[in-house]
Amino acid sequence: MKTIITTLLTLVFAFSASAEEAKESPQITAARTINKLLVDGKFEDVYRDWCHPHLQKQVDKDGFKELMKEDFGKGLIKIFADVVKAIDDKAGPDVIVAQPQEDKDEYEFILAKVKKNNPIGSKGSPWHIELKLDEGKWKLMDTD
């Protein structure tokens, strides 16, 4: 009987640890959600629900929808897809860096190889996504 109880407890703890490991951070969940909406062409939803007020001050809803038809939009869709793929592939820091900023309510995803090939200030592909908390939700604040 003791062996059965020990075995059951071991299984319960192992399952709990696996379930805990399977949980994603809220930042990754936000990136996945934004990515899906972008891929589905739901740019108005992205703007309304997932763009931080800082970004919304820079561009209105119609302007955002227009930008999404241009190179900016193609780049934004690509960087979110690449970030989610790197997460799914469990890529290392040579591919993706995911880290909090100095302000704890800011978080960034950096595509290392893209950044290396596109120095800051160049007109290359986006290499960086910055999320910021707004009312308890991680939202897109910036991309370079």
N, CA, C and O of each residue as an XYZ file, in Angstrom:
576
protein
N       0.825     -1.194      0.000
C       0.000      0.000      0.000
C       0.874      1.266      0.000
O       0.603      2.230     -0.717
N       1.926      1.231      0.823
C       2.823      2.377      0.900
C       3.474      2.643     -0.457
O       3.669      3.796     -0.841
N       3.809      1.576     -1.176
C       4.434      1.708     -2.496
C       3.464      2.349     -3.482
O       3.871      3.176     -4.297
N       2.205      1.983     -3.419
C       1.188      2.546     -4.319
C       1.024      4.044     -4.042
O       0.969      4.848     -4.972
N       0.948      4.409     -2.781
C       0.792      5.822     -2.418
C       2.024      6.617     -2.865
O       1.900      7.710     -3.419
N       3.197      6.063     -2.623
C       4.432      6.737     -3.037
C       4.454      6.917     -4.550
O       4.819      7.983     -5.045
N       4.067      5.881     -5.282
C       4.033      5.956     -6.746
C       3.034      7.002     -7.209
O       3.336      7.787     -8.108
N       1.850      7.028     -6.610
C       0.835      8.014     -6.991
C       1.304      9.435     -6.699
O       1.125     10.331     -7.524
N       1.903      9.643     -5.533
C       2.417     10.972     -5.193
C       3.525     11.398     -6.157
O       3.592     12.561     -6.555
N       4.375     10.473     -6.523
C       5.444     10.774     -7.478
C       4.859     11.199     -8.813
O       5.325     12.164     -9.419
N       3.833     10.481     -9.276
C       3.181     10.821    -10.540
C       2.495     12.181    -10.470
O       2.559     12.963    -11.419
N       1.840     12.459     -9.350
C       1.158     13.743     -9.189
C       2.166     14.882     -9.227
O       1.947     15.881     -9.913
N       3.279     14.742     -8.490
C       4.297     15.798     -8.486
C       4.950     15.946     -9.854
O       5.221     17.065    -10.290
N       5.204     14.845    -10.529
C       5.806     14.910    -11.863
C       4.867     15.606    -12.837
O       5.303     16.426    -13.645
N       3.563     15.279    -12.762
C       2.591     15.923    -13.647
C       2.498     17.413    -13.344
O       2.421     18.228    -14.263
N       2.506     17.773    -12.071
C       2.438     19.182    -11.691
C       3.641     19.942    -12.227
O       3.490     21.055    -12.731
N       4.827     19.364    -12.129
C       6.025     20.022    -12.633
C       5.944     20.182    -14.142
O       6.311     21.232    -14.671
N       5.465     19.150    -14.851
C       5.336     19.243    -16.311
C       4.329     20.301    -16.702
O       4.562     21.053    -17.648
N       3.224     20.377    -16.002
C       2.206     21.383    -16.307
C       2.753     22.782    -16.052
O       2.468     23.708    -16.812
N       3.529     22.940    -15.001
C       4.119     24.243    -14.682
C       5.106     24.665    -15.766
O       5.132     25.826    -16.177
N       5.920     23.707    -16.227
C       6.889     24.005    -17.280
C       6.196     24.386    -18.579
O       6.721     25.178    -19.362
N       5.005     23.814    -18.807
C       4.292     24.062    -20.057
C       3.658     25.453    -20.096
O       3.326     25.948    -21.173
N       3.488     26.081    -18.945
C       2.906     27.422    -18.911
C       3.834     28.401    -19.613
O       5.056     28.338    -19.484
N       3.218     29.301    -20.355
C       4.005     30.317    -21.038
C       3.933     31.627    -20.271
O       2.986     31.885    -19.527
N       4.940     32.434    -20.469
C       4.925     33.750    -19.850
C       3.849     34.598    -20.519
O       3.473     34.332    -21.661
N       3.351     35.612    -19.820
C       2.349     36.491    -20.429
C       2.896     37.226    -21.660
O       2.135     37.570    -22.564
N       4.200     37.464    -21.694
C       4.795     38.133    -22.844
C       4.756     37.234    -24.080
O       4.464     37.700    -25.181
N       5.048     35.957    -23.897
C       4.986     35.013    -25.012
C       3.545     34.841    -25.470
O       3.277     34.779    -26.670
N       2.622     34.765    -24.527
C       1.205     34.660    -24.890
C       0.772     35.879    -25.699
O       0.042     35.745    -26.681
N       1.214     37.057    -25.294
C       0.883     38.276    -26.039
C       1.472     38.213    -27.443
O       0.785     38.539    -28.411
N       2.727     37.802    -27.572
C       3.367     37.705    -28.891
C       2.627     36.729    -29.785
O       2.425     37.002    -30.968
N       2.219     35.590    -29.233
C       1.461     34.603    -30.017
C       0.117     35.180    -30.485
O      -0.279     35.006    -31.637
N      -0.565     35.860    -29.580
C      -1.883     36.423    -29.910
C      -1.754     37.484    -30.991
O      -2.506     37.479    -31.966
N      -0.808     38.387    -30.821
C      -0.596     39.436    -31.821
C      -0.220     38.813    -33.160
O      -0.724     39.227    -34.204
N       0.660     37.824    -33.129
C       1.068     37.148    -34.361
C      -0.138     36.568    -35.096
O      -0.280     36.753    -36.305
N      -0.997     35.873    -34.373
C      -2.172     35.258    -35.013
C      -3.066     36.321    -35.646
O      -3.531     36.156    -36.773
N      -3.302     37.402    -34.925
C      -4.136     38.476    -35.466
C      -3.499     39.106    -36.708
O      -4.194     39.410    -37.677
N      -2.188     39.298    -36.678
C      -1.496     39.861    -37.843
C      -1.605     38.931    -39.043
O      -1.909     39.370    -40.152
N      -1.357     37.650    -38.819
C      -1.441     36.669    -39.907
C      -2.858     36.625    -40.482
O      -3.040     36.459    -41.689
N      -3.851     36.774    -39.619
C      -5.252     36.750    -40.061
C      -5.697     38.086    -40.669
O      -6.833     38.213    -41.124
N      -4.807     39.075    -40.676
C      -5.139     40.372    -41.258
C      -6.068     41.215    -40.399
O      -6.722     42.127    -40.905
N      -6.133     40.924    -39.113
C      -7.017     41.657    -38.197
C      -6.262     42.833    -37.581
O      -6.044     42.898    -36.372
N      -5.871     43.761    -38.459
C      -5.028     44.878    -38.045
C      -5.754     45.843    -37.114
O      -5.142     46.419    -36.215
N      -7.040     46.019    -37.325
C      -7.813     46.907    -36.443
C      -7.857     46.333    -35.026
O      -7.757     47.078    -34.051
N      -8.006     45.013    -34.913
C      -8.002     44.361    -33.598
C      -6.643     44.512    -32.922
O      -6.563     44.760    -31.719
N      -5.575     44.360    -33.709
C      -4.228     44.531    -33.156
C      -4.097     45.945    -32.613
O      -3.638     46.147    -31.489
N      -4.505     46.924    -33.418
C      -4.373     48.315    -33.005
C      -5.188     48.592    -31.736
O      -4.675     49.160    -30.772
N      -6.436     48.194    -31.750
C      -7.344     48.499    -30.637
C      -6.944     47.777    -29.348
O      -6.930     48.378    -28.274
N      -6.622     46.496    -29.460
C      -6.447     45.669    -28.261
C      -4.993     45.414    -27.866
O      -4.726     45.075    -26.714
N      -4.045     45.571    -28.800
C      -2.691     45.125    -28.530
C      -1.611     46.172    -28.771
O      -0.429     45.882    -28.582
N      -1.986     47.384    -29.183
C      -1.007     48.463    -29.318
C      -1.048     49.331    -28.064
O      -2.111     49.781    -27.636
N       0.108     49.553    -27.497
C       0.238     50.358    -26.295
C      -0.153     51.812    -26.606
O       0.050     52.271    -27.730
N      -0.706     52.536    -25.636
C      -1.047     53.946    -25.871
C       0.113     54.785    -26.427
O      -0.112     55.724    -27.190
N       1.343     54.450    -26.048
C       2.509     55.157    -26.595
C       2.531     55.059    -28.123
O       2.775     56.050    -28.812
N       2.276     53.868    -28.641
C       2.234     53.651    -30.090
C       0.994     54.306    -30.701
O       1.059     54.877    -31.789
N      -0.121     54.219    -30.000
C      -1.360     54.812    -30.508
C      -1.270     56.333    -30.598
O      -1.981     56.945    -31.395
N      -0.401     56.953    -29.787
C      -0.200     58.404    -29.888
C       0.565     58.769    -31.158
O       0.455     59.888    -31.660
N       1.336     57.820    -31.669
C       2.154     58.073    -32.854
C       1.388     57.871    -34.158
O       1.700     58.497    -35.170
N       0.392     57.002    -34.130
C      -0.366     56.691    -35.344
C      -1.800     56.339    -34.947
O      -2.023     55.634    -33.963
N      -2.767     56.834    -35.717
C      -4.164     56.488    -35.415
C      -4.521     55.155    -36.077
O      -3.711     54.570    -36.796
N      -5.737     54.691    -35.824
C      -6.179     53.380    -36.307
C      -6.083     53.278    -37.827
O      -5.561     52.293    -38.350
N      -6.581     54.284    -38.534
C      -6.545     54.230    -39.995
C      -5.109     54.269    -40.514
O      -4.769     53.578    -41.474
N      -4.279     55.076    -39.876
C      -2.873     55.134    -40.258
C      -2.175     53.805    -40.035
O      -1.348     53.389    -40.846
N      -2.507     53.137    -38.936
C      -1.927     51.833    -38.642
C      -2.346     50.820    -39.706
O      -1.520     50.052    -40.201
N      -3.620     50.824    -40.050
C      -4.108     49.889    -41.069
C      -3.406     50.141    -42.406
O      -3.088     49.191    -43.120
N      -3.162     51.399    -42.750
C      -2.444     51.726    -43.990
C      -0.990     51.263    -43.912
O      -0.459     50.704    -44.871
N      -0.347     51.500    -42.759
C       1.037     51.055    -42.585
C       1.166     49.541    -42.752
O       2.178     49.046    -43.248
N       0.143     48.820    -42.338
C       0.185     47.362    -42.422
C       0.157     46.873    -43.870
O       0.498     45.719    -44.129
N      -0.237     47.717    -44.810
C      -0.238     47.355    -46.234
C       1.128     47.629    -46.873
O       1.392     47.193    -47.994
N       1.989     48.349    -46.158
C       3.284     48.758    -46.696
C       4.402     47.859    -46.159
O       4.143     46.859    -45.489
N       5.638     48.229    -46.462
C       6.790     47.448    -45.998
C       6.818     47.321    -44.481
O       7.199     46.278    -43.950
N       6.412     48.391    -43.774
C       6.357     48.333    -42.309
C       5.502     47.150    -41.863
O       5.912     46.376    -40.997
N       4.324     47.010    -42.449
C       3.415     45.929    -42.075
C       3.988     44.561    -42.370
O       3.877     43.643    -41.557
N       4.607     44.422    -43.546
C       5.231     43.143    -43.897
C       6.333     42.806    -42.893
O       6.471     41.658    -42.471
N       7.116     43.822    -42.514
C       8.181     43.606    -41.533
C       7.641     43.233    -40.166
O       8.193     42.365    -39.488
N       6.551     43.896    -39.757
C       5.949     43.602    -38.453
C       5.405     42.178    -38.411
O       5.600     41.453    -37.435
N       4.722     41.793    -39.481
C       4.195     40.425    -39.554
C       5.344     39.424    -39.512
O       5.256     38.408    -38.823
N       6.406     39.700    -40.232
C       7.544     38.775    -40.283
C       8.237     38.663    -38.931
O       8.556     37.558    -38.491
N       8.472     39.784    -38.272
C       9.196     39.684    -36.996
C       8.368     38.926    -35.954
O       8.920     38.134    -35.190
N       7.061     39.157    -35.914
C       6.249     38.397    -34.954
C       6.270     36.911    -35.301
O       6.379     36.075    -34.404
N       6.168     36.568    -36.580
C       6.217     35.159    -36.986
C       7.569     34.543    -36.637
O       7.638     33.408    -36.164
N       8.647     35.299    -36.873
C       9.983     34.789    -36.570
C      10.202     34.613    -35.066
O      10.845     33.655    -34.637
N       9.668     35.533    -34.275
C       9.788     35.427    -32.816
C       9.038     34.191    -32.323
O       9.569     33.416    -31.528
N       7.815     34.008    -32.791
C       7.023     32.845    -32.355
C       7.698     31.548    -32.805
O       7.733     30.577    -32.049
N       8.232     31.522    -34.024
C       8.932     30.324    -34.495
C      10.153     30.034    -33.617
O      10.388     28.885    -33.242
N      10.922     31.060    -33.291
C      12.098     30.872    -32.438
C      11.699     30.337    -31.063
O      12.386     29.487    -30.496
N      10.588     30.839    -30.534
C      10.083     30.350    -29.241
C       9.688     28.888    -29.370
O      10.066     28.065    -28.536
N       8.932     28.561    -30.410
C       8.493     27.178    -30.621
C       9.673     26.229    -30.816
O       9.647     25.087    -30.358
N      10.703     26.715    -31.499
C      11.896     25.903    -31.745
C      12.815     25.830    -30.531
O      13.822     25.121    -30.542
N      12.452     26.583    -29.471
C      13.290     26.667    -28.266
C      14.715     27.089    -28.639
O      15.703     26.543    -28.146
N      14.777     28.079    -29.527
C      16.062     28.578    -30.023
C      16.848     29.243    -28.902
O      16.279     29.750    -27.935
N      18.141     29.227    -29.050
C      19.031     29.819    -28.061
C      19.290     31.289    -28.324
O      18.713     31.871    -29.242
N      20.163     31.896    -27.515
C      20.432     33.334    -27.620
C      21.143     33.742    -28.912
O      21.227     34.931    -29.218
N      21.655     32.771    -29.670
C      22.229     33.119    -30.960
C      21.131     33.436    -31.978
O      21.401     34.018    -33.028
N      19.887     33.049    -31.659
C      18.738     33.305    -32.537
C      17.811     34.347    -31.928
O      17.432     35.311    -32.593
N      17.447     34.153    -30.661
C      16.496     35.060    -30.009
C      16.926     35.349    -28.580
O      17.408     34.471    -27.864
N      16.741     36.593    -28.187
C      16.949     37.006    -26.805
C      15.612     37.556    -26.328
O      15.036     38.439    -26.964
N      15.127     37.044    -25.230
C      13.883     37.521    -24.623
C      14.227     37.953    -23.208
O      14.717     37.160    -22.404
N      13.959     39.241    -22.908
C      14.420     39.740    -21.613
C      13.612     40.959    -21.168
O      13.088     41.711    -21.990
N      13.523     41.137    -19.846
C      12.907     42.368    -19.350
C      13.828     43.553    -19.606
O      15.046     43.398    -19.699
N      13.244     44.719    -19.718
C      14.004     45.957    -19.851
C      14.361     46.466    -18.451
O      14.047     45.818    -17.453
N      15.010     47.612    -18.384
C      15.308     48.209    -17.077
C      14.019     48.480    -16.318
O      13.928     48.208    -15.121
N      13.020     49.018    -17.014
C      11.694     49.176    -16.399
C      11.022     47.812    -16.418
O      10.878     47.201    -17.477
N      10.617     47.339    -15.263
C      10.065     45.983    -15.157
C       8.750     45.814    -15.910
O       8.297     44.689    -16.121
N       8.133     46.927    -16.318
C       6.891     46.815    -17.075
C       7.151     46.852    -18.582
O       6.231     47.051    -19.376
N       8.429     46.656    -18.969
C       8.803     46.589    -20.379
C       9.574     45.301    -20.632
O      10.349     44.852    -19.788
N       9.353     44.713    -21.803
C       9.953     43.429    -22.153
C      10.300     43.462    -23.633
O       9.594     44.087    -24.424
N      11.381     42.792    -24.010
C      11.760     42.809    -25.415
C      12.124     41.425    -25.928
O      12.609     40.562    -25.196
N      11.869     41.254    -27.217
C      12.329     40.096    -27.965
C      13.283     40.640    -29.021
O      12.931     41.551    -29.770
N      14.481     40.087    -29.081
C      15.479     40.518    -30.058
C      15.843     39.307    -30.922
O      16.211     38.253    -30.404
N      15.736     39.469    -32.228
C      16.220     38.440    -33.148
C      17.693     38.739    -33.419
O      18.027     39.654    -34.172
N      18.550     37.966    -32.803
C      19.984     38.258    -32.783
C      20.605     38.333    -34.174
O      21.365     39.258    -34.457
N      20.297     37.386    -35.036
C      20.916     37.378    -36.367
C      20.423     38.543    -37.213
O      21.194     39.122    -37.978
N      19.158     38.888    -37.083
C      18.615     40.007    -37.849
C      19.246     41.304    -37.363
O      19.598     42.164    -38.171
N      19.391     41.451    -36.040
C      20.020     42.661    -35.489
C      21.458     42.794    -35.983
O      21.899     43.882    -36.355
N      22.174     41.688    -35.982
C      23.575     41.702    -36.416
C      23.688     42.196    -37.861
O      24.617     42.929    -38.201
N      22.743     41.792    -38.702
C      22.776     42.162    -40.118
C      22.157     43.528    -40.405
O      22.280     44.038    -41.518
N      21.498     44.122    -39.419
C      20.827     45.416    -39.592
C      21.149     46.312    -38.406
O      20.378     46.369    -37.448
N      22.261     47.001    -38.455
C      22.628     47.870    -37.326
C      21.544     48.909    -37.035
O      20.771     49.284    -37.917
N      21.505     49.359    -35.799
C      20.536     50.374    -35.387
C      20.641     51.573    -36.334
O      21.734     52.060    -36.623
N      19.494     52.030    -36.804
C      19.446     53.169    -37.706
C      19.430     52.781    -39.176
O      19.190     53.631    -40.034
N      19.684     51.497    -39.485
C      19.654     51.083    -40.886
C      18.214     50.793    -41.298
O      17.324     50.702    -40.452
N      17.996     50.650    -42.593
C      16.649     50.425    -43.124
C      16.380     48.945    -43.372
O      15.628     48.610    -44.287
N      16.969     48.057    -42.589
C      16.782     46.629    -42.790
C      15.498     46.124    -42.150
O      14.625     46.902    -41.765
N      15.405     44.824    -42.048
C      14.239     44.178    -41.441
C      14.168     44.490    -39.955
O      15.199     44.683    -39.312
N      12.952     44.542    -39.400
C      12.842     44.738    -37.945
C      13.526     43.592    -37.191
O      13.447     42.435    -37.606
N      14.186     43.915    -36.100
C      14.924     42.921    -35.326
C      14.512     42.904    -33.860
O      15.031     42.099    -33.087
N      13.597     43.766    -33.466
C      13.318     44.000    -32.052
C      11.826     44.285    -31.859
O      11.239     45.087    -32.586
N      11.236     43.633    -30.893
C       9.856     43.930    -30.479
C       9.918     44.334    -29.016
O      10.521     43.642    -28.194
N       9.295     45.448    -28.701
C       9.235     45.874    -27.304
C       7.776     45.898    -26.867
O       6.928     46.540    -27.487
N       7.510     45.176    -25.775
C       6.172     45.139    -25.184
C       6.198     45.947    -23.893
O       7.224     46.036    -23.219
N       5.059     46.531    -23.564
C       4.943     47.292    -22.314
C       3.585     46.987    -21.700
O       2.578     46.880    -22.401
N       3.576     46.851    -20.386
C       2.325     46.604    -19.683
C       1.411     47.821    -19.758
O       1.850     48.960    -19.596
N       0.143     47.559    -20.004
C      -0.884     48.587    -19.976
C      -2.129     47.953    -19.378
O      -2.744     47.073    -19.981
N      -2.489     48.405    -18.200
C      -3.661     47.867    -17.497
C      -3.600     46.344    -17.391
O      -4.589     45.649    -17.622
N      -2.413     45.843    -17.035
C      -2.240     44.413    -16.798
C      -2.053     43.564    -18.040
O      -2.021     42.337    -17.937
N      -1.927     44.174    -19.211
C      -1.815     43.439    -20.468
C      -0.548     43.883    -21.203
O      -0.287     45.080    -21.321
N       0.238     42.925    -21.696
C       1.451     43.232    -22.451
C       1.054     43.636    -23.864
O       0.399     42.874    -24.576
N       1.459     44.849    -24.268
C       1.071     45.384    -25.570
C       2.292     45.843    -26.358
O       3.324     46.180    -25.777
N       2.170     45.854    -27.670
C       3.230     46.316    -28.545
C       3.464     47.802    -28.334
O       2.549     48.613    -28.475
N       4.710     48.154    -27.994
C       5.034     49.564    -27.808
C       5.959     50.063    -28.910
O       5.860     51.215    -29.333
N       6.863     49.194    -29.380
C       7.857     49.656    -30.337
C       8.425     48.484    -31.095
O       8.378     47.341    -30.640
N       8.958     48.783    -32.250
C       9.716     47.795    -33.025
C      10.786     48.544    -33.805
O      10.559     49.661    -34.270
N      11.932     47.936    -33.942
C      13.028     48.498    -34.732
C      13.468     47.472    -35.746
O      14.385     47.728    -36.526
